[in-house]
Amino acid sequence: MIGIFRVCLIATLFVAFVPTGLLAGSYEIPRLTFAQLVDSIRADSEVTQTIKSYSGKEVAIHGFIIPAGPPDLSFFMLSRVSALGNYCCEVPVGQDETVYVFAEKEVKITYDPLRIFRIVGVFEAGMRADPTIGPSLFRVRNARVEEASGAKIFKVGEMPAAASRP
């Protein structure tokens, strides 16, 4: 009888003091936006401490893929606007609106310049010059790539409710 009481007491204490997220195995990956990246750049092109605090941590970010290297998409750029938008309708984006992505393995997606993708990987912030790919402010390494169906990367205002008709 005392043995059962101890087991119940230990189980109760374990559940009470262990965070629920650990029990469920859920871990929410922080999501960065291009607006946060743009806001993090100071006048001297230095990245703020807030964004640097994400360095070395796994993050998620949504955007458009711009192929920039091998056809297997093991390296590409992620942008706020699509590659098509850069050339016909949008002002070209700068370093603050581009993330260099290094995939953890060959990416098995169908590239579409009009599709939004979700990238999850280890984030790096700060200017880095690479002799092969050039300078970059933001990078994601060991990235996993998936289509982000229905994702919104632009801030959309609330539409006023339509007036009811009699």
N, C-alpha and C positions, 0 to 999 in steps of 0.2 A: 504494500500500500504506500509506504514512504517512497519507494523507488518510482512509482507512477507519479506521485506528487512532485518529486524533483524533476522528472522529465518534463512535466507540464509547466513547471515554474521556469525552467531553462528555456523551453520553447517560447513561452510568453515574453520573457526578457529579450530573447534574440529578435523576435518580431518587433518589439517595442523600440529597440535601439539600433536596428539595422535599417538604413534608408530604404524606402519602398522601391525606389528605382533599381537598387542593387538586387533586390529579390526578384523583380520582374525581368531583370537583365536589360532594362531600357536605358539608353543613354542618348540624349538629344544632342545632335551635332549642331554647333552654332552655325547660323547662316549669315554670310556676309553678302552685302549688296554692292553694286557699282556706285550707288550714291554714297555709301560709307567710305569706299575707297577714294572717290573724288574729294570728299570732305576731309580726308585725312592728310591731304597734301598741303604743306605750308608753302609760303611764297618762295622759299629757297629750295623747293623740291624735296624737302625732308619729310619722311612719314611720321605721323604722330605716334606717341607712346600707346594710345588706345589700340590702334591697328597693329603696332608691333607686338602687343601683348598676345595676339593670336599666333605669332610665329612659333613654329614647332608643334602646333596643335592641329587636330583634324577639323576642317571646316567644310561647309557646303556653299556653293555659289552657282547661280543660274545665269546662263548667257548663251550667246551664239558662238558656234565653232568657226574659226577661220583657219583653214589648213595652212601650215607654215613649214612643213617638212616632209617626212616620210609618208607614203600613201597609207601606211597602217595606223596613222594618227597617234603614234607613240609620243609625238610632240605636236602641239598646236596652240593657238591663242584663243582665249575666250574673251568675248567682247560684249559690251552693252548693246550694240547694234549688229545686225547681220552683215556679212561681207557684201551683200547686195546693197544694203543701206549705206554702206561707206562710200559707194561709188555713184549712186544716183540721187539719193534724197537727203543724206545726212552729211554733216561736216565730219571729216575724218576724225577718228578718236585718237587720243594720246595715250601716253604711258599710264595715266591714272585711270583709264577706262579699258585697260587690256591686262589680262592675266595670262602669263605663260604657263602652260599645263604640260606636265610630264606624266604620261600614263604609266600605271604599274605594270601593264602588259599590253599586248596588242588590243586595240579597241575594236570591238565587234559591233559596230553600229553602222547604220546607213547614214552617211553625211547628207545633210539637207541644210542649205544656208538659211532657210526660213523656219527651222525647228529650234526650239529652246532646249538646252541640255542642262542637266544637273551634274556638277562635278563635285566629288567628295575626295579630299586628300589632305596632305600636310601642307599648311600655308607658310609662306615666307614673305616678309615685307622688308623693303629697303632696297636702295639702288644696288644692282649687281650687274657688272659687265661680263659677258660671256663672249669669247672670241668667235664662237660658232653662230650664236643666235642674236648677239647684240645686247644692249642694255635693257634691263627690266626693273620695274619697281615692285611688282607682285608676281609670285610664282606659287604653283600648287604641284607638289611632287607626290608620287605613288597614287595618282588619281584614278578613281573609278568613274566611269562615264555612263550616264543613262539618260534616256529621253525624259524630259520634265513635262509631261502632258498637262496642259491647262495651267502651267506656271505663268505667273505675272512677274515681269522684271521691271515694269514701269509703274510709277505711282499713278493710280487712277482715282480721280475724284468721285465723290458720291453723286449720283444722278438724282435730281429732285424727283419725287414721286409724281407720276402722271396724274393730272387732275381728272377726277372721275367725271364721266359724261352722264347727263341725265337721260 
